[in-house]
Amino acid sequence: MVSMKHLRLLGNISAAMLLVFAVACGPSLTLTDVDYAQPMESVAAPDQDGNVQDVRYGISFNVTPLNEMERGEGASLPEEVRFIRSTDGYYFVTAPGYSNVYVFEVEEQALDLYEVIRVSGAGLANPAFNQRSPHIQLVDGDVEYRLTKDGLAN
Amino acid sequence: MEKLTIRTVLATLLVLAVGFSGQVQAQFQSDFQIKQNFDRDHAEVLDHLKTIQAPDEVDQVNEKLDEMERRYRDHADLLNRVLYPETLQGRLTNLQELTQVTEERLQRLSESGDTIVVLEERIAELTTDATRYQEQADSLNNELAAMRRSRDANAAQARRLRQELDQRDAFIINMVDSIFVAYENVDLESLSPSERRGLVLEIDAQNVLGYIESVVDNNISFLDTHTELSTQDFLKLYGTQVEFDRMWENMGHDLAQIYVTETRRDERVSAIVEKIDEWEMLIDDAAWSTLSDAFSQNNIELAPFSNSLEFYTSLNTYLDEAIARAEESGGEEELAVYQRFADFWFSDVKPRWQEYLIDADLMTYENFNTIDEKLTEWKLHAQPTSYTMLILLGLAIVLIIILLVLWLMARGRDNRR
């Protein structure tokens, strides 16, 4: 026999479970089809500490670790750094003299290296990014590369 | 068939090569560079519009704008995004409108070009004279300062200084007048700020109002130093002050608009107005008190006056009372009073002061005529009955008596016969 006392206890447990479930889920909303594409690349000269910024797009970061990865520790900073954000929100960064394009994922107050795309053995002479959604176009003189976050596109 | 095939292949290759090279060039342009080029072209047109001098240069700008339209038409999407919230078309339209405004301005300018050339020449000429007069004024001011220290400076020296100051004041007033008249003929609104600055710089912006202020300063300084001048001198100075005041009323504020920056304008104008008021007060006091003294010294006691209306009223009252008095009891004494006034009026007031009283708007020709008419009326009433008439009357009576006696004697003689 199930007594009233048991029924009350069962009711209380059910209510508590519902409450826990509701709190655990929290407010849930996702906006989709976001286009992060920066219409034009940013060209910025690093300061003496290696910081670059583009006030127009509201971003600044330090390129020293990137430069060390490209050129080795203690190497001088490039005169300018070029970067652009793709439609899917990844930052593509390179500089004259670099052999690679570095793809970064956006984290909370950080850019995490997602991919390194090797484009030129001798180093890029005069690189420039163009937004060509869904690709990022990298031009260097007469040479063109079509890039995605995962590497060179076909 | 074989030839045709080779030619076809070659032609195809050539077309492909040309097409390919064109494609390569078009394909690998940096968006960033396109934007940089656009910014450079835009700035170039703006700079050209700022410095453009001749209407034919407008054609060059229009050509450049057409070229920009052709060059950037294909990049409109990119430029619209990177120029947001502006657009490529918006920027180009803005430049076209600016070009049109510039063209209209140049057209107006060329129409008034002759006037400007004349103005520039006149200003150059006046600047030289102004410098010379400024040097002269400095030396005069030194002399004035020395005289202030030594109060026994004689009137002749003061008069000489005064003449030199007058000369300079007249020059300054003419100069300012001349510049202003010249400016009035130029549509200042049609000139660009740099052109206006150019004209203004010609005559040292600081000095135009500086010259004006120096006229006021020198006169105040002179009036403070010299109280021994004659009535004529003071009336003459009164005229200068009135003329100056008129000039300032007419063009002072406009000159300040041209020569003084907006932030300092009110302060500068107020300072000059304050000094002009002080000058007016000083000359007003000096002129009316010496004029009153001059009448008193000639035993003509006018009712007190301290302005032109009171002076004229006082004269009229004096004459009306004299006429009424003469009507009642004319005679030797009244004639003497009349004679004293008439002597002073016709020997001093009219020949020596009339000109300055009229110049300074203190009296008019009509006022002088009225006084003259009243003097004539006064004279008529003041003159005692003529002795000649009395003698003639006496002689006539004597003659009548003689004739009567002769007639009676003749009649008596006849009766005796």
Chai-1 contact restraints between the chains, C-beta under 6 A:
chainA,res_idxA,chainB,res_idxB,connection_type,confidence,min_distance_angstrom,max_distance_angstrom,comment,restraint_id
A,P39,B,R81,contact,1.0,0.0,6.0,A-B,restraint_1
A,P39,B,V82,contact,1.0,0.0,6.0,A-B,restraint_2
A,M40,B,D31,contact,1.0,0.0,6.0,A-B,restraint_3
A,M40,B,F32,contact,1.0,0.0,6.0,A-B,restraint_4
A,M40,B,V82,contact,1.0,0.0,6.0,A-B,restraint_5
A,E41,B,F32,contact,1.0,0.0,6.0,A-B,restraint_6
A,V43,B,F32,contact,1.0,0.0,6.0,A-B,restraint_7
A,A128,B,S30,contact,1.0,0.0,6.0,A-B,restraint_8
A,A128,B,F32,contact,1.0,0.0,6.0,A-B,restraint_9
A,N130,B,D31,contact,1.0,0.0,6.0,A-B,restraint_10
A,V139,B,F28,contact,1.0,0.0,6.0,A-B,restraint_11
A,D142,B,V24,contact,1.0,0.0,6.0,A-B,restraint_12
A,E144,B,F28,contact,1.0,0.0,6.0,A-B,restraint_13
